[in-house]
Amino acid sequence: MGEFLRWGQNADGSFRSLFIPSQGGWKPDWSSLNYPGEAASALLMLHELDPAPAWIQAAADGIGYLVRTREKETEIPADYWSLLATADLLPVLGECKAGVSRESLMNHARRVCERIMREQVRSSSNPLLEGG
């Protein structure tokens, strides 16, 4: 599975998101908000079982791509998966050649958190929805 994720990764670190063999393979016109972070998380979990450096490098390249492409955007998506993958990447960042700095990773994570917080329900007639 890890090799499939790496096979679906482009040279710039981005991930191709949809592969349908019966329809000719990769669908380049379709992308997913969640898939890059999910793929990076999976690669980092795989690294826990198999300490091959390739898994960390692919994850770092994927998250690095997101960080670089969102750096100048005024509003970035509430990308929970990239946030989770970043948290798992930071402790092992020194084991790869990261294409972005720790500071850039932290800044991206902060911006994702700020976006998530802006979307939270702050007042509702139903107290069970508070914070949702």
Secondary structure, DSSP 8 states (H G I E B T S, - for coil): -HHHHHHTB-TTS-B---EEGGGTEE-TT---SSHHHHHHHHHHHHHHHS--HHHHHHHHHHHHHHHHHHTT-SS----HHHHHHHHHHGGGGGGS--SS-HHHHHHHHHHHHHHHHHTS----SSGGGTT-
